[in-house]
Amino acid sequence: MRARHSNLRDSHAQHHGHLGDSGDSQALASAHRGRPSHGTGRRDMVAPMARAAVAAGADAILVEVHPNADKAASDAAQTLYLDQFDELMGQLR
């Protein structure tokens, strides 16, 4: 399970160095991805669905993140705040 977590990618995660280097785009392109933000449309369901996606074998998750999630230009209801994202990444590692 630890090996899969090293392949998780997110632009915020790459920027903050949470999940390895960003040069492995070919591996990411062929990864099994979970999309908990769009899959639920609800911020409170993103973390549980992300954990379920990883448990089911996802190599990557796509999560919407914004410093002021309630004011995000689109999809605010399903966008995580930075601290929520950091907590989620800690849970998925």
C-alpha contacts under 8 A as a table, 3 or more apart, distances in Angstrom:
res1	aa1	res2	aa2	distance
1	M	4	R	5.39
1	M	5	H	6.63
2	R	5	H	5.17
2	R	6	S	6.61
2	R	93	R	6.74
3	A	6	S	5.39
3	A	7	N	7.09
4	R	7	N	5.39
4	R	8	L	6.97
4	R	54	V	7.96
4	R	57	G	7.81
4	R	58	A	7.52
4	R	59	D	5.23
4	R	60	A	7.93
5	H	8	L	5.35
5	H	19	L	7.85
5	H	59	D	6.83
5	H	60	A	7.78
5	H	92	L	6.63
5	H	93	R	5.52
6	S	19	L	5.97
6	S	20	G	6.64
6	S	93	R	7.62
7	N	19	L	7.21
7	N	20	G	7.70
7	N	28	L	7.34
7	N	59	D	5.81
7	N	60	A	6.31
8	L	19	L	6.45
8	L	59	D	5.78
8	L	60	A	4.14
8	L	61	I	6.27
9	R	13	A	6.52
9	R	14	Q	6.80
9	R	19	L	6.39
9	R	22	S	7.86
9	R	28	L	7.64
9	R	60	A	5.85
9	R	61	I	6.78
9	R	62	L	7.59
10	D	13	A	4.96
10	D	14	Q	6.08
10	D	61	I	7.37
10	D	62	L	6.42
10	D	63	V	7.06
11	S	14	Q	5.11
11	S	15	H	6.09
12	H	15	H	5.01
12	H	16	H	6.15
12	H	65	V	7.37
13	A	16	H	5.20
13	A	17	G	5.74
13	A	18	H	4.84
13	A	19	L	5.95
14	Q	17	G	4.86
14	Q	18	H	6.17
14	Q	19	L	6.18
14	Q	20	G	6.88
14	Q	21	D	6.80
14	Q	22	S	6.30
15	H	18	H	7.86
17	G	20	G	6.18
17	G	21	D	7.47
18	H	89	M	7.53
21	D	24	D	7.10
22	S	25	S	6.77
24	D	27	A	5.54
24	D	28	L	6.47
25	S	28	L	4.92
25	S	29	A	6.09
26	Q	29	A	5.06
26	Q	30	S	6.66
27	A	30	S	5.41
27	A	31	A	6.20
28	L	31	A	4.96
28	L	60	A	7.38
31	A	58	A	7.41
31	A	59	D	5.43
31	A	60	A	6.39
32	H	57	G	7.33
32	H	58	A	4.85
32	H	59	D	5.15
32	H	60	A	6.30
33	R	53	A	7.80
33	R	58	A	5.16
33	R	59	D	5.91
33	R	60	A	4.64
33	R	61	I	5.21
33	R	62	L	7.14
34	G	50	A	6.78
34	G	53	A	5.45
34	G	54	V	7.63
34	G	58	A	5.97
34	G	60	A	6.32
34	G	61	I	4.59
34	G	62	L	6.35
35	R	38	H	5.80
35	R	39	G	5.72
35	R	50	A	7.48
35	R	61	I	5.67
35	R	62	L	4.95
35	R	63	V	6.52
36	P	39	G	4.87
36	P	40	T	6.04
36	P	45	M	7.56
36	P	46	V	4.98
36	P	47	A	7.46
36	P	49	M	5.35
36	P	50	A	5.46
36	P	53	A	7.90
36	P	61	I	7.30
36	P	62	L	6.99
36	P	63	V	6.51
37	S	40	T	5.81
37	S	41	G	5.74
37	S	42	R	6.96
37	S	43	R	7.11
37	S	45	M	7.97
37	S	46	V	5.42
37	S	62	L	7.25
37	S	63	V	5.44
37	S	64	E	6.23
37	S	78	Q	5.33
37	S	79	T	6.74
38	H	41	G	5.20
38	H	78	Q	7.09
40	T	43	R	7.95
40	T	45	M	6.33
40	T	46	V	6.82
40	T	49	M	7.96
40	T	78	Q	7.43
41	G	45	M	7.93
41	G	75	D	7.62
41	G	77	A	6.44
41	G	78	Q	4.79
42	R	45	M	5.48
42	R	46	V	6.62
42	R	77	A	5.57
42	R	78	Q	4.43
42	R	79	T	7.90
43	R	46	V	5.39
43	R	47	A	8.00
43	R	77	A	5.85
43	R	78	Q	4.19
43	R	79	T	5.88
43	R	80	L	6.17
44	D	47	A	7.07
44	D	78	Q	7.87
45	M	48	P	5.59
45	M	49	M	6.13
46	V	49	M	5.30
46	V	50	A	5.98
46	V	63	V	7.83
46	V	78	Q	7.24
46	V	80	L	7.97
47	A	50	A	5.02
47	A	51	R	6.18
47	A	88	L	6.15
48	P	51	R	5.19
48	P	52	A	6.20
49	M	52	A	4.90
49	M	53	A	6.04
50	A	53	A	5.03
50	A	54	V	6.32
50	A	61	I	6.78
51	R	54	V	5.25
51	R	55	A	6.12
51	R	91	Q	7.89
51	R	92	L	6.64
52	A	55	A	4.96
52	A	56	A	6.07
53	A	56	A	5.07
53	A	57	G	6.44
53	A	58	A	5.37
53	A	61	I	7.71
54	V	57	G	5.10
54	V	58	A	4.62
54	V	59	D	6.85
54	V	60	A	7.69
54	V	61	I	7.98
54	V	92	L	7.57
55	A	58	A	7.22
58	A	61	I	7.10
63	V	79	T	7.47
63	V	80	L	7.67
64	E	78	Q	7.21
64	E	79	T	4.87
64	E	80	L	6.17
65	V	69	A	6.91
65	V	79	T	5.30
65	V	80	L	4.73
65	V	81	Y	5.83
65	V	82	L	6.27
65	V	85	F	6.90
66	H	69	A	4.85
66	H	72	A	6.50
66	H	79	T	6.57
66	H	80	L	6.34
66	H	81	Y	5.51
66	H	82	L	6.31
67	P	81	Y	5.56
67	P	82	L	5.61
68	N	71	K	5.54
68	N	72	A	6.52
68	N	81	Y	6.30
69	A	72	A	5.14
69	A	76	A	5.60
69	A	77	A	7.77
69	A	79	T	5.44
69	A	80	L	5.90
69	A	81	Y	5.32
70	D	76	A	5.16
70	D	77	A	6.86
70	D	79	T	7.64
71	K	76	A	6.38
72	A	75	D	6.79
72	A	76	A	4.97
72	A	79	T	7.50
73	A	76	A	6.93
75	D	78	Q	5.68
75	D	79	T	6.29
76	A	79	T	5.10
80	L	84	Q	5.83
80	L	85	F	6.05
81	Y	84	Q	5.21
81	Y	85	F	6.30
82	L	85	F	5.05
82	L	86	D	6.18
83	D	86	D	5.03
83	D	87	E	6.19
84	Q	87	E	5.12
84	Q	88	L	6.16
85	F	88	L	5.00
85	F	89	M	6.16
86	D	89	M	5.18
86	D	90	G	6.31
87	E	90	G	5.11
87	E	91	Q	6.40
88	L	91	Q	5.04
88	L	92	L	6.26
89	M	92	L	5.07
89	M	93	R	6.20
90	G	93	R	5.51
